[in-house]
Every structure is written in structure tokens, then in C-alpha cells.
């Protein structure tokens, strides 16, 4: 199981997923996405401020 996170507003969810996918391919790992993670309700973001969604994560599992 792999839990990976980013805390950068310069890396959006799409780019983060592409980076993790490329790393998995380089490692020869076939990963399955279990869930996407984000900040909890105690960390609200403004609708017109997408940079505030800088906390993101992926929970993955290696397929056999």
C-alpha cells in the first residue's frame, strides 16, 4: 500500500497524479487507486481561490 501526498499549490491534482503514475511506471509497479485525499472540513478553501486546495493525496495499492 502506498500513501503519497503533496502540500504544494504549484502542483495541481492532475499533475500530481501524472507524477505518481510516472514514478510507478519507472519502478515497474502496477498501482490501483483506492481513494483521493484532500484537506478535511477543518481546512476550508475559498471557491474562487483554487491555490487553497494545495493539500492532496493518493492512496494506492500494488496489483499483483
PDBQT receptor file of N, H, CA, C and O in Angstrom, charges set to zero:
ATOM      1  N   UNK A   1       0.851  -1.168   0.000  1.00  0.00    +0.000 N 
ATOM      2  CA  UNK A   1       0.000   0.000   0.000  1.00  0.00    +0.000 C 
ATOM      3  C   UNK A   1       0.897   1.231   0.000  1.00  0.00    +0.000 C 
ATOM      4  O   UNK A   1       1.936   1.256   0.659  1.00  0.00    +0.000 OA
ATOM      5  N   UNK A   2       0.488   2.241  -0.740  1.00  0.00    +0.000 N 
ATOM      6  H   UNK A   2      -0.357   2.220  -1.276  1.00  0.00    +0.000 HD
ATOM      7  CA  UNK A   2       1.239   3.484  -0.834  1.00  0.00    +0.000 C 
ATOM      8  C   UNK A   2       0.298   4.641  -0.547  1.00  0.00    +0.000 C 
ATOM      9  O   UNK A   2      -0.761   4.761  -1.162  1.00  0.00    +0.000 OA
ATOM     10  N   UNK A   3       0.688   5.477   0.376  1.00  0.00    +0.000 N 
ATOM     11  H   UNK A   3       1.548   5.379   0.876  1.00  0.00    +0.000 HD
ATOM     12  CA  UNK A   3       0.000   6.742   0.631  1.00  0.00    +0.000 C 
ATOM     13  C   UNK A   3       1.000   7.838   0.290  1.00  0.00    +0.000 C 
ATOM     14  O   UNK A   3       2.081   7.904   0.874  1.00  0.00    +0.000 OA
ATOM     15  N   UNK A   4       0.637   8.694  -0.654  1.00  0.00    +0.000 N 
ATOM     16  H   UNK A   4      -0.242   8.641  -1.128  1.00  0.00    +0.000 HD
ATOM     17  CA  UNK A   4       1.537   9.755  -1.084  1.00  0.00    +0.000 C 
ATOM     18  C   UNK A   4       0.790  11.080  -1.093  1.00  0.00    +0.000 C 
ATOM     19  O   UNK A   4      -0.392  11.140  -1.431  1.00  0.00    +0.000 OA
ATOM     20  N   UNK A   5       1.494  12.137  -0.718  1.00  0.00    +0.000 N 
ATOM     21  H   UNK A   5       2.454  12.089  -0.444  1.00  0.00    +0.000 HD
ATOM     22  CA  UNK A   5       0.849  13.430  -0.525  1.00  0.00    +0.000 C 
ATOM     23  C   UNK A   5       1.676  14.557  -1.117  1.00  0.00    +0.000 C 
ATOM     24  O   UNK A   5       2.891  14.438  -1.275  1.00  0.00    +0.000 OA
ATOM     25  N   UNK A   6       1.004  15.650  -1.440  1.00  0.00    +0.000 N 
ATOM     26  H   UNK A   6       0.017  15.747  -1.311  1.00  0.00    +0.000 HD
ATOM     27  CA  UNK A   6       1.657  16.876  -1.875  1.00  0.00    +0.000 C 
ATOM     28  C   UNK A   6       1.053  18.036  -1.096  1.00  0.00    +0.000 C 
ATOM     29  O   UNK A   6      -0.152  18.088  -0.850  1.00  0.00    +0.000 OA
ATOM     30  N   UNK A   7       1.903  18.943  -0.724  1.00  0.00    +0.000 N 
ATOM     31  H   UNK A   7       2.882  18.901  -0.924  1.00  0.00    +0.000 HD
ATOM     32  CA  UNK A   7       1.481  20.127   0.019  1.00  0.00    +0.000 C 
ATOM     33  C   UNK A   7       1.939  21.371  -0.741  1.00  0.00    +0.000 C 
ATOM     34  O   UNK A   7       2.385  22.344  -0.132  1.00  0.00    +0.000 OA
ATOM     35  N   UNK A   8       1.828  21.340  -2.074  1.00  0.00    +0.000 N 
ATOM     36  H   UNK A   8       1.466  20.550  -2.568  1.00  0.00    +0.000 HD
ATOM     37  CA  UNK A   8       2.295  22.439  -2.914  1.00  0.00    +0.000 C 
ATOM     38  C   UNK A   8       1.153  22.967  -3.765  1.00  0.00    +0.000 C 
ATOM     39  O   UNK A   8       0.469  22.194  -4.437  1.00  0.00    +0.000 OA
ATOM     40  N   UNK A   9       0.942  24.268  -3.740  1.00  0.00    +0.000 N 
ATOM     41  H   UNK A   9       1.497  24.896  -3.194  1.00  0.00    +0.000 HD
ATOM     42  CA  UNK A   9      -0.099  24.830  -4.595  1.00  0.00    +0.000 C 
ATOM     43  C   UNK A   9       0.362  24.930  -6.046  1.00  0.00    +0.000 C 
ATOM     44  O   UNK A   9      -0.447  25.225  -6.926  1.00  0.00    +0.000 OA
ATOM     45  N   UNK A  10       1.651  24.689  -6.312  1.00  0.00    +0.000 N 
ATOM     46  H   UNK A  10       2.307  24.450  -5.597  1.00  0.00    +0.000 HD
ATOM     47  CA  UNK A  10       2.167  24.722  -7.676  1.00  0.00    +0.000 C 
ATOM     48  C   UNK A  10       1.895  23.417  -8.424  1.00  0.00    +0.000 C 
ATOM     49  O   UNK A  10       2.050  23.356  -9.644  1.00  0.00    +0.000 OA
ATOM     50  N   UNK A  11       1.495  22.385  -7.702  1.00  0.00    +0.000 N 
ATOM     51  H   UNK A  11       1.369  22.435  -6.711  1.00  0.00    +0.000 HD
ATOM     52  CA  UNK A  11       1.198  21.083  -8.303  1.00  0.00    +0.000 C 
ATOM     53  C   UNK A  11      -0.284  20.802  -8.097  1.00  0.00    +0.000 C 
ATOM     54  O   UNK A  11      -0.719  20.531  -6.978  1.00  0.00    +0.000 OA
ATOM     55  N   UNK A  12      -1.065  20.867  -9.185  1.00  0.00    +0.000 N 
ATOM     56  H   UNK A  12      -0.711  21.087 -10.094  1.00  0.00    +0.000 HD
ATOM     57  CA  UNK A  12      -2.492  20.592  -9.056  1.00  0.00    +0.000 C 
ATOM     58  C   UNK A  12      -2.731  19.081  -9.037  1.00  0.00    +0.000 C 
ATOM     59  O   UNK A  12      -1.794  18.294  -9.178  1.00  0.00    +0.000 OA
ATOM     60  N   UNK A  13      -3.988  18.690  -8.863  1.00  0.00    +0.000 N 
ATOM     61  H   UNK A  13      -4.748  19.329  -8.749  1.00  0.00    +0.000 HD
ATOM     62  CA  UNK A  13      -4.319  17.270  -8.730  1.00  0.00    +0.000 C 
ATOM     63  C   UNK A  13      -3.923  16.470  -9.971  1.00  0.00    +0.000 C 
ATOM     64  O   UNK A  13      -3.448  15.340  -9.857  1.00  0.00    +0.000 OA
ATOM     65  N   UNK A  14      -4.115  17.048 -11.145  1.00  0.00    +0.000 N 
ATOM     66  H   UNK A  14      -4.500  17.966 -11.238  1.00  0.00    +0.000 HD
ATOM     67  CA  UNK A  14      -3.777  16.348 -12.393  1.00  0.00    +0.000 C 
ATOM     68  C   UNK A  14      -2.278  16.111 -12.504  1.00  0.00    +0.000 C 
ATOM     69  O   UNK A  14      -1.844  14.998 -12.801  1.00  0.00    +0.000 OA
ATOM     70  N   UNK A  15      -1.494  17.142 -12.268  1.00  0.00    +0.000 N 
ATOM     71  H   UNK A  15      -1.847  18.046 -12.027  1.00  0.00    +0.000 HD
ATOM     72  CA  UNK A  15      -0.040  16.999 -12.347  1.00  0.00    +0.000 C 
ATOM     73  C   UNK A  15       0.465  16.031 -11.282  1.00  0.00    +0.000 C 
ATOM     74  O   UNK A  15       1.352  15.221 -11.553  1.00  0.00    +0.000 OA
ATOM     75  N   UNK A  16      -0.085  16.106 -10.088  1.00  0.00    +0.000 N 
ATOM     76  H   UNK A  16      -0.805  16.763  -9.868  1.00  0.00    +0.000 HD
ATOM     77  CA  UNK A  16       0.317  15.198  -9.010  1.00  0.00    +0.000 C 
ATOM     78  C   UNK A  16       0.088  13.750  -9.420  1.00  0.00    +0.000 C 
ATOM     79  O   UNK A  16       0.954  12.899  -9.218  1.00  0.00    +0.000 OA
ATOM     80  N   UNK A  17      -1.079  13.469  -9.996  1.00  0.00    +0.000 N 
ATOM     81  H   UNK A  17      -1.783  14.160 -10.160  1.00  0.00    +0.000 HD
ATOM     82  CA  UNK A  17      -1.384  12.104 -10.449  1.00  0.00    +0.000 C 
ATOM     83  C   UNK A  17      -0.422  11.653 -11.535  1.00  0.00    +0.000 C 
ATOM     84  O   UNK A  17       0.018  10.503 -11.531  1.00  0.00    +0.000 OA
ATOM     85  N   UNK A  18      -0.086  12.545 -12.470  1.00  0.00    +0.000 N 
ATOM     86  H   UNK A  18      -0.443  13.479 -12.473  1.00  0.00    +0.000 HD
ATOM     87  CA  UNK A  18       0.853  12.208 -13.540  1.00  0.00    +0.000 C 
ATOM     88  C   UNK A  18       2.243  11.909 -12.985  1.00  0.00    +0.000 C 
ATOM     89  O   UNK A  18       2.914  10.992 -13.459  1.00  0.00    +0.000 OA
ATOM     90  N   UNK A  19       2.675  12.666 -11.996  1.00  0.00    +0.000 N 
ATOM     91  H   UNK A  19       2.130  13.411 -11.611  1.00  0.00    +0.000 HD
ATOM     92  CA  UNK A  19       3.989  12.441 -11.380  1.00  0.00    +0.000 C 
ATOM     93  C   UNK A  19       4.030  11.070 -10.707  1.00  0.00    +0.000 C 
ATOM     94  O   UNK A  19       4.992  10.320 -10.874  1.00  0.00    +0.000 OA
ATOM     95  N   UNK A  20       2.995  10.748  -9.954  1.00  0.00    +0.000 N 
ATOM     96  H   UNK A  20       2.214  11.357  -9.818  1.00  0.00    +0.000 HD
ATOM     97  CA  UNK A  20       2.943   9.458  -9.255  1.00  0.00    +0.000 C 
ATOM     98  C   UNK A  20       2.872   8.313 -10.260  1.00  0.00    +0.000 C 
ATOM     99  O   UNK A  20       3.526   7.288 -10.071  1.00  0.00    +0.000 OA
ATOM    100  N   UNK A  21       2.084   8.472 -11.328  1.00  0.00    +0.000 N 
ATOM    101  H   UNK A  21       1.552   9.304 -11.482  1.00  0.00    +0.000 HD
ATOM    102  CA  UNK A  21       1.986   7.440 -12.361  1.00  0.00    +0.000 C 
ATOM    103  C   UNK A  21       3.335   7.216 -13.034  1.00  0.00    +0.000 C 
ATOM    104  O   UNK A  21       3.732   6.073 -13.260  1.00  0.00    +0.000 OA
ATOM    105  N   UNK A  22       4.037   8.286 -13.354  1.00  0.00    +0.000 N 
ATOM    106  H   UNK A  22       3.715   9.215 -13.170  1.00  0.00    +0.000 HD
ATOM    107  CA  UNK A  22       5.351   8.153 -13.986  1.00  0.00    +0.000 C 
ATOM    108  C   UNK A  22       6.338   7.445 -13.059  1.00  0.00    +0.000 C 
ATOM    109  O   UNK A  22       7.123   6.610 -13.508  1.00  0.00    +0.000 OA
ATOM    110  N   UNK A  23       6.299   7.771 -11.787  1.00  0.00    +0.000 N 
ATOM    111  H   UNK A  23       5.661   8.449 -11.422  1.00  0.00    +0.000 HD
ATOM    112  CA  UNK A  23       7.190   7.112 -10.820  1.00  0.00    +0.000 C 
ATOM    113  C   UNK A  23       6.855   5.629 -10.700  1.00  0.00    +0.000 C 
ATOM    114  O   UNK A  23       7.754   4.794 -10.608  1.00  0.00    +0.000 OA
ATOM    115  N   UNK A  24       5.568   5.301 -10.702  1.00  0.00    +0.000 N 
ATOM    116  H   UNK A  24       4.838   5.979 -10.777  1.00  0.00    +0.000 HD
ATOM    117  CA  UNK A  24       5.155   3.891 -10.635  1.00  0.00    +0.000 C 
ATOM    118  C   UNK A  24       5.638   3.130 -11.859  1.00  0.00    +0.000 C 
ATOM    119  O   UNK A  24       6.109   1.998 -11.747  1.00  0.00    +0.000 OA
ATOM    120  N   UNK A  25       5.523   3.745 -13.014  1.00  0.00    +0.000 N 
ATOM    121  H   UNK A  25       5.141   4.665 -13.104  1.00  0.00    +0.000 HD
ATOM    122  CA  UNK A  25       5.993   3.094 -14.254  1.00  0.00    +0.000 C 
ATOM    123  C   UNK A  25       7.500   2.888 -14.211  1.00  0.00    +0.000 C 
ATOM    124  O   UNK A  25       7.994   1.826 -14.588  1.00  0.00    +0.000 OA
ATOM    125  N   UNK A  26       8.234   3.902 -13.751  1.00  0.00    +0.000 N 
ATOM    126  H   UNK A  26       7.833   4.765 -13.444  1.00  0.00    +0.000 HD
ATOM    127  CA  UNK A  26       9.692   3.778 -13.631  1.00  0.00    +0.000 C 
ATOM    128  C   UNK A  26      10.070   2.638 -12.695  1.00  0.00    +0.000 C 
ATOM    129  O   UNK A  26      11.078   1.966 -12.911  1.00  0.00    +0.000 OA
ATOM    130  N   UNK A  27       9.266   2.415 -11.655  1.00  0.00    +0.000 N 
ATOM    131  H   UNK A  27       8.446   2.960 -11.479  1.00  0.00    +0.000 HD
ATOM    132  CA  UNK A  27       9.531   1.362 -10.682  1.00  0.00    +0.000 C 
ATOM    133  C   UNK A  27       8.980   0.012 -11.128  1.00  0.00    +0.000 C 
ATOM    134  O   UNK A  27       9.209  -1.002 -10.468  1.00  0.00    +0.000 OA
ATOM    135  N   UNK A  28       8.257  -0.005 -12.245  1.00  0.00    +0.000 N 
ATOM    136  H   UNK A  28       8.072   0.819 -12.781  1.00  0.00    +0.000 HD
ATOM    137  CA  UNK A  28       7.667  -1.252 -12.718  1.00  0.00    +0.000 C 
ATOM    138  C   UNK A  28       6.501  -1.715 -11.865  1.00  0.00    +0.000 C 
ATOM    139  O   UNK A  28       6.203  -2.908 -11.810  1.00  0.00    +0.000 OA
ATOM    140  N   UNK A  29       5.835  -0.772 -11.195  1.00  0.00    +0.000 N 
ATOM    141  H   UNK A  29       6.077   0.197 -11.240  1.00  0.00    +0.000 HD
ATOM    142  CA  UNK A  29       4.723  -1.113 -10.308  1.00  0.00    +0.000 C 
ATOM    143  C   UNK A  29       3.393  -0.789 -10.989  1.00  0.00    +0.000 C 
ATOM    144  O   UNK A  29       3.215   0.292 -11.551  1.00  0.00    +0.000 OA
ATOM    145  N   UNK A  30       2.472  -1.737 -10.927  1.00  0.00    +0.000 N 
ATOM    146  H   UNK A  30       2.617  -2.615 -10.470  1.00  0.00    +0.000 HD
ATOM    147  CA  UNK A  30       1.124  -1.533 -11.439  1.00  0.00    +0.000 C 
ATOM    148  C   UNK A  30       0.253  -1.183 -10.236  1.00  0.00    +0.000 C 
ATOM    149  O   UNK A  30      -0.048  -2.049  -9.414  1.00  0.00    +0.000 OA
ATOM    150  N   UNK A  31      -0.154   0.087 -10.130  1.00  0.00    +0.000 N 
ATOM    151  H   UNK A  31       0.091   0.790 -10.798  1.00  0.00    +0.000 HD
ATOM    152  CA  UNK A  31      -0.881   0.547  -8.954  1.00  0.00    +0.000 C 
ATOM    153  C   UNK A  31      -2.356   0.737  -9.257  1.00  0.00    +0.000 C 
ATOM    154  O   UNK A  31      -2.744   1.115 -10.362  1.00  0.00    +0.000 OA
ATOM    155  N   UNK A  32      -3.164   0.467  -8.249  1.00  0.00    +0.000 N 
ATOM    156  H   UNK A  32      -2.849   0.160  -7.351  1.00  0.00    +0.000 HD
ATOM    157  CA  UNK A  32      -4.608   0.694  -8.331  1.00  0.00    +0.000 C 
ATOM    158  C   UNK A  32      -4.960   1.799  -7.348  1.00  0.00    +0.000 C 
ATOM    159  O   UNK A  32      -4.533   1.775  -6.194  1.00  0.00    +0.000 OA
ATOM    160  N   UNK A  33      -5.737   2.763  -7.810  1.00  0.00    +0.000 N 
ATOM    161  H   UNK A  33      -6.084   2.783  -8.748  1.00  0.00    +0.000 HD
ATOM    162  CA  UNK A  33      -6.160   3.873  -6.964  1.00  0.00    +0.000 C 
ATOM    163  C   UNK A  33      -7.273   3.412  -6.028  1.00  0.00    +0.000 C 
ATOM    164  O   UNK A  33      -8.306   2.914  -6.475  1.00  0.00    +0.000 OA
ATOM    165  N   UNK A  34      -7.052   3.584  -4.734  1.00  0.00    +0.000 N 
ATOM    166  H   UNK A  34      -6.212   3.990  -4.372  1.00  0.00    +0.000 HD
ATOM    167  CA  UNK A  34      -8.094   3.271  -3.759  1.00  0.00    +0.000 C 
ATOM    168  C   UNK A  34      -8.944   4.501  -3.465  1.00  0.00    +0.000 C 
ATOM    169  O   UNK A  34     -10.172   4.421  -3.431  1.00  0.00    +0.000 OA
ATOM    170  N   UNK A  35      -8.282   5.644  -3.252  1.00  0.00    +0.000 N 
ATOM    171  H   UNK A  35      -7.284   5.709  -3.280  1.00  0.00    +0.000 HD
ATOM    172  CA  UNK A  35      -9.013   6.880  -2.978  1.00  0.00    +0.000 C 
ATOM    173  C   UNK A  35      -8.116   8.092  -3.149  1.00  0.00    +0.000 C 
ATOM    174  O   UNK A  35      -6.895   8.005  -3.020  1.00  0.00    +0.000 OA
ATOM    175  N   UNK A  36      -8.733   9.205  -3.437  1.00  0.00    +0.000 N 
ATOM    176  H   UNK A  36      -9.725   9.276  -3.542  1.00  0.00    +0.000 HD
ATOM    177  CA  UNK A  36      -8.050  10.503  -3.451  1.00  0.00    +0.000 C 
ATOM    178  C   UNK A  36      -8.322  11.172  -2.118  1.00  0.00    +0.000 C 
ATOM    179  O   UNK A  36      -9.413  11.052  -1.560  1.00  0.00    +0.000 OA
ATOM    180  N   UNK A  37      -7.333  11.870  -1.619  1.00  0.00    +0.000 N 
ATOM    181  H   UNK A  37      -6.447  11.968  -2.072  1.00  0.00    +0.000 HD
ATOM    182  CA  UNK A  37      -7.453  12.513  -0.317  1.00  0.00    +0.000 C 
ATOM    183  C   UNK A  37      -7.266  14.018  -0.460  1.00  0.00    +0.000 C 
ATOM    184  O   UNK A  37      -6.565  14.484  -1.358  1.00  0.00    +0.000 OA
ATOM    185  N   UNK A  38      -7.893  14.766   0.424  1.00  0.00    +0.000 N 
ATOM    186  H   UNK A  38      -8.463  14.387   1.154  1.00  0.00    +0.000 HD
ATOM    187  CA  UNK A  38      -7.749  16.214   0.433  1.00  0.00    +0.000 C 
ATOM    188  C   UNK A  38      -7.895  16.711   1.869  1.00  0.00    +0.000 C 
ATOM    189  O   UNK A  38      -8.130  15.931   2.791  1.00  0.00    +0.000 OA
ATOM    190  N   UNK A  39      -7.755  17.995   2.035  1.00  0.00    +0.000 N 
ATOM    191  H   UNK A  39      -7.564  18.630   1.286  1.00  0.00    +0.000 HD
ATOM    192  CA  UNK A  39      -7.864  18.579   3.368  1.00  0.00    +0.000 C 
ATOM    193  C   UNK A  39      -9.242  18.303   3.957  1.00  0.00    +0.000 C 
ATOM    194  O   UNK A  39     -10.230  18.193   3.232  1.00  0.00    +0.000 OA
ATOM    195  N   UNK A  40      -9.291  18.195   5.256  1.00  0.00    +0.000 N 
ATOM    196  H   UNK A  40      -8.488  18.285   5.845  1.00  0.00    +0.000 HD
ATOM    197  CA  UNK A  40     -10.542  17.934   5.956  1.00  0.00    +0.000 C 
ATOM    198  C   UNK A  40     -11.406  19.177   6.079  1.00  0.00    +0.000 C 
ATOM    199  O   UNK A  40     -10.996  20.266   5.677  1.00  0.00    +0.000 OA
ATOM    200  N   UNK A  41     -12.594  19.016   6.630  1.00  0.00    +0.000 N 
ATOM    201  H   UNK A  41     -12.927  18.132   6.956  1.00  0.00    +0.000 HD
ATOM    202  CA  UNK A  41     -13.525  20.142   6.753  1.00  0.00    +0.000 C 
ATOM    203  C   UNK A  41     -13.015  21.257   7.672  1.00  0.00    +0.000 C 
ATOM    204  O   UNK A  41     -13.525  22.377   7.635  1.00  0.00    +0.000 OA
ATOM    205  N   UNK A  42     -12.013  20.949   8.489  1.00  0.00    +0.000 N 
ATOM    206  H   UNK A  42     -11.599  20.039   8.518  1.00  0.00    +0.000 HD
ATOM    207  CA  UNK A  42     -11.453  21.983   9.352  1.00  0.00    +0.000 C 
ATOM    208  C   UNK A  42     -10.430  22.850   8.614  1.00  0.00    +0.000 C 
ATOM    209  O   UNK A  42      -9.807  23.723   9.218  1.00  0.00    +0.000 OA
ATOM    210  N   UNK A  43     -10.257  22.614   7.315  1.00  0.00    +0.000 N 
ATOM    211  H   UNK A  43     -10.763  21.905   6.824  1.00  0.00    +0.000 HD
ATOM    212  CA  UNK A  43      -9.322  23.373   6.484  1.00  0.00    +0.000 C 
ATOM    213  C   UNK A  43     -10.059  23.838   5.230  1.00  0.00    +0.000 C 
ATOM    214  O   UNK A  43      -9.746  23.389   4.127  1.00  0.00    +0.000 OA
ATOM    215  N   UNK A  44     -11.048  24.745   5.392  1.00  0.00    +0.000 N 
ATOM    216  H   UNK A  44     -11.302  25.109   6.288  1.00  0.00    +0.000 HD
ATOM    217  CA  UNK A  44     -11.855  25.158   4.247  1.00  0.00    +0.000 C 
ATOM    218  C   UNK A  44     -11.056  25.995   3.248  1.00  0.00    +0.000 C 
ATOM    219  O   UNK A  44     -10.077  26.650   3.607  1.00  0.00    +0.000 OA
ATOM    220  N   UNK A  45     -11.491  25.960   1.997  1.00  0.00    +0.000 N 
ATOM    221  H   UNK A  45     -12.287  25.428   1.706  1.00  0.00    +0.000 HD
ATOM    222  CA  UNK A  45     -10.868  26.768   0.959  1.00  0.00    +0.000 C 
ATOM    223  C   UNK A  45     -11.927  27.659   0.314  1.00  0.00    +0.000 C 
ATOM    224  O   UNK A  45     -13.107  27.312   0.273  1.00  0.00    +0.000 OA
ATOM    225  N   UNK A  46     -11.491  28.794  -0.181  1.00  0.00    +0.000 N 
ATOM    226  H   UNK A  46     -10.532  29.075  -0.148  1.00  0.00    +0.000 HD
ATOM    227  CA  UNK A  46     -12.400  29.707  -0.858  1.00  0.00    +0.000 C 
ATOM    228  C   UNK A  46     -12.660  29.216  -2.276  1.00  0.00    +0.000 C 
ATOM    229  O   UNK A  46     -11.736  28.780  -2.962  1.00  0.00    +0.000 OA
ATOM    230  N   UNK A  47     -13.889  29.281  -2.711  1.00  0.00    +0.000 N 
ATOM    231  H   UNK A  47     -14.640  29.635  -2.153  1.00  0.00    +0.000 HD
ATOM    232  CA  UNK A  47     -14.290  28.788  -4.026  1.00  0.00    +0.000 C 
ATOM    233  C   UNK A  47     -13.494  29.463  -5.141  1.00  0.00    +0.000 C 
ATOM    234  O   UNK A  47     -13.106  28.795  -6.099  1.00  0.00    +0.000 OA
ATOM    235  N   UNK A  48     -13.247  30.742  -5.045  1.00  0.00    +0.000 N 
ATOM    236  H   UNK A  48     -13.562  31.285  -4.267  1.00  0.00    +0.000 HD
ATOM    237  CA  UNK A  48     -12.528  31.471  -6.073  1.00  0.00    +0.000 C 
ATOM    238  C   UNK A  48     -11.028  31.492  -5.897  1.00  0.00    +0.000 C 
ATOM    239  O   UNK A  48     -10.340  32.294  -6.528  1.00  0.00    +0.000 OA
ATOM    240  N   UNK A  49     -10.509  30.620  -5.044  1.00  0.00    +0.000 N 
ATOM    241  H   UNK A  49     -11.069  29.969  -4.531  1.00  0.00    +0.000 HD
ATOM    242  CA  UNK A  49      -9.068  30.576  -4.755  1.00  0.00    +0.000 C 
ATOM    243  C   UNK A  49      -8.566  29.135  -4.865  1.00  0.00    +0.000 C 
ATOM    244  O   UNK A  49      -8.313  28.492  -3.847  1.00  0.00    +0.000 OA
ATOM    245  N   UNK A  50      -8.419  28.620  -6.103  1.00  0.00    +0.000 N 
ATOM    246  H   UNK A  50      -8.625  29.143  -6.930  1.00  0.00    +0.000 HD
ATOM    247  CA  UNK A  50      -8.027  27.216  -6.281  1.00  0.00    +0.000 C 
ATOM    248  C   UNK A  50      -6.664  26.890  -5.679  1.00  0.00    +0.000 C 
ATOM    249  O   UNK A  50      -6.400  25.730  -5.361  1.00  0.00    +0.000 OA
ATOM    250  N   UNK A  51      -5.794  27.882  -5.515  1.00  0.00    +0.000 N 
ATOM    251  H   UNK A  51      -6.008  28.824  -5.773  1.00  0.00    +0.000 HD
ATOM    252  CA  UNK A  51      -4.486  27.641  -4.907  1.00  0.00    +0.000 C 
ATOM    253  C   UNK A  51      -4.618  27.169  -3.458  1.00  0.00    +0.000 C 
ATOM    254  O   UNK A  51      -3.693  26.579  -2.900  1.00  0.00    +0.000 OA
ATOM    255  N   UNK A  52      -5.772  27.434  -2.862  1.00  0.00    +0.000 N 
ATOM    256  H   UNK A  52      -6.524  27.913  -3.315  1.00  0.00    +0.000 HD
ATOM    257  CA  UNK A  52      -6.008  26.997  -1.486  1.00  0.00    +0.000 C 
ATOM    258  C   UNK A  52      -6.210  25.495  -1.361  1.00  0.00    +0.000 C 
ATOM    259  O   UNK A  52      -6.239  24.956  -0.255  1.00  0.00    +0.000 OA
ATOM    260  N   UNK A  53      -6.349  24.825  -2.490  1.00  0.00    +0.000 N 
ATOM    261  H   UNK A  53      -6.326  25.263  -3.389  1.00  0.00    +0.000 HD
ATOM    262  CA  UNK A  53      -6.517  23.365  -2.483  1.00  0.00    +0.000 C 
ATOM    263  C   UNK A  53      -5.166  22.687  -2.656  1.00  0.00    +0.000 C 
ATOM    264  O   UNK A  53      -5.026  21.769  -3.465  1.00  0.00    +0.000 OA
ATOM    265  N   UNK A  54      -4.180  23.134  -1.904  1.00  0.00    +0.000 N 
ATOM    266  H   UNK A  54      -4.293  23.879  -1.248  1.00  0.00    +0.000 HD
ATOM    267  CA  UNK A  54      -2.813  22.625  -2.079  1.00  0.00    +0.000 C 
ATOM    268  C   UNK A  54      -2.577  21.291  -1.384  1.00  0.00    +0.000 C 
ATOM    269  O   UNK A  54      -1.614  20.600  -1.716  1.00  0.00    +0.000 OA
ATOM    270  N   UNK A  55      -3.413  20.909  -0.443  1.00  0.00    +0.000 N 
ATOM    271  H   UNK A  55      -4.195  21.471  -0.173  1.00  0.00    +0.000 HD
ATOM    272  CA  UNK A  55      -3.246  19.620   0.233  1.00  0.00    +0.000 C 
ATOM    273  C   UNK A  55      -3.957  18.541  -0.579  1.00  0.00    +0.000 C 
ATOM    274  O   UNK A  55      -5.164  18.618  -0.810  1.00  0.00    +0.000 OA
ATOM    275  N   UNK A  56      -3.201  17.546  -1.006  1.00  0.00    +0.000 N 
ATOM    276  H   UNK A  56      -2.221  17.484  -0.818  1.00  0.00    +0.000 HD
ATOM    277  CA  UNK A  56      -3.788  16.464  -1.803  1.00  0.00    +0.000 C 
ATOM    278  C   UNK A  56      -3.023  15.169  -1.553  1.00  0.00    +0.000 C 
ATOM    279  O   UNK A  56      -1.845  15.183  -1.196  1.00  0.00    +0.000 OA
ATOM    280  N   UNK A  57      -3.708  14.064  -1.745  1.00  0.00    +0.000 N 
ATOM    281  H   UNK A  57      -4.665  14.053  -2.035  1.00  0.00    +0.000 HD
ATOM    282  CA  UNK A  57      -3.049  12.792  -1.547  1.00  0.00    +0.000 C 
ATOM    283  C   UNK A  57      -3.715  11.688  -2.344  1.00  0.00    +0.000 C 
ATOM    284  O   UNK A  57      -4.845  11.823  -2.814  1.00  0.00    +0.000 OA
ATOM    285  N   UNK A  58      -2.984  10.591  -2.485  1.00  0.00    +0.000 N 
ATOM    286  H   UNK A  58      -2.066  10.481  -2.104  1.00  0.00    +0.000 HD
ATOM    287  CA  UNK A  58      -3.480   9.407  -3.166  1.00  0.00    +0.000 C 
ATOM    288  C   UNK A  58      -3.190   8.187  -2.287  1.00  0.00    +0.000 C 
ATOM    289  O   UNK A  58      -2.105   8.060  -1.719  1.00  0.00    +0.000 OA
ATOM    290  N   UNK A  59      -4.159   7.311  -2.188  1.00  0.00    +0.000 N 
ATOM    291  H   UNK A  59      -5.040   7.414  -2.649  1.00  0.00    +0.000 HD
ATOM    292  CA  UNK A  59      -3.986   6.035  -1.508  1.00  0.00    +0.000 C 
ATOM    293  C   UNK A  59      -4.050   4.979  -2.598  1.00  0.00    +0.000 C 
ATOM    294  O   UNK A  59      -5.058   4.834  -3.290  1.00  0.00    +0.000 OA
ATOM    295  N   UNK A  60      -2.950   4.241  -2.738  1.00  0.00    +0.000 N 
ATOM    296  H   UNK A  60      -2.130   4.359  -2.177  1.00  0.00    +0.000 HD
ATOM    297  CA  UNK A  60      -2.798   3.272  -3.832  1.00  0.00    +0.000 C 
ATOM    298  C   UNK A  60      -2.393   1.905  -3.286  1.00  0.00    +0.000 C 
ATOM    299  O   UNK A  60      -1.865   1.790  -2.180  1.00  0.00    +0.000 OA
ATOM    300  N   UNK A  61      -2.649   0.894  -4.074  1.00  0.00    +0.000 N 
ATOM    301  H   UNK A  61      -3.079   0.988  -4.972  1.00  0.00    +0.000 HD
ATOM    302  CA  UNK A  61      -2.224  -0.452  -3.701  1.00  0.00    +0.000 C 
ATOM    303  C   UNK A  61      -1.592  -1.091  -4.939  1.00  0.00    +0.000 C 
ATOM    304  O   UNK A  61      -2.045  -0.882  -6.064  1.00  0.00    +0.000 OA
ATOM    305  N   UNK A  62      -0.555  -1.861  -4.709  1.00  0.00    +0.000 N 
ATOM    306  H   UNK A  62      -0.187  -2.031  -3.794  1.00  0.00    +0.000 HD
ATOM    307  CA  UNK A  62       0.121  -2.540  -5.816  1.00  0.00    +0.000 C 
ATOM    308  C   UNK A  62      -0.674  -3.761  -6.225  1.00  0.00    +0.000 C 
ATOM    309  O   UNK A  62      -1.044  -4.590  -5.393  1.00  0.00    +0.000 OA
ATOM    310  N   UNK A  63      -0.932  -3.859  -7.524  1.00  0.00    +0.000 N 
ATOM    311  H   UNK A  63      -0.631  -3.185  -8.199  1.00  0.00    +0.000 HD
ATOM    312  CA  UNK A  63      -1.639  -5.023  -8.049  1.00  0.00    +0.000 C 
ATOM    313  C   UNK A  63      -0.632  -6.130  -8.301  1.00  0.00    +0.000 C 
ATOM    314  O   UNK A  63       0.509  -5.874  -8.685  1.00  0.00    +0.000 OA
ATOM    315  N   UNK A  64      -1.061  -7.346  -8.083  1.00  0.00    +0.000 N 
ATOM    316  H   UNK A  64      -1.988  -7.554  -7.771  1.00  0.00    +0.000 HD
ATOM    317  CA  UNK A  64      -0.175  -8.497  -8.302  1.00  0.00    +0.000 C 
ATOM    318  C   UNK A  64      -0.012  -8.838  -9.752  1.00  0.00    +0.000 C 
ATOM    319  O   UNK A  64       0.703  -9.782 -10.087  1.00  0.00    +0.000 OA
TER     320      UNK A  64
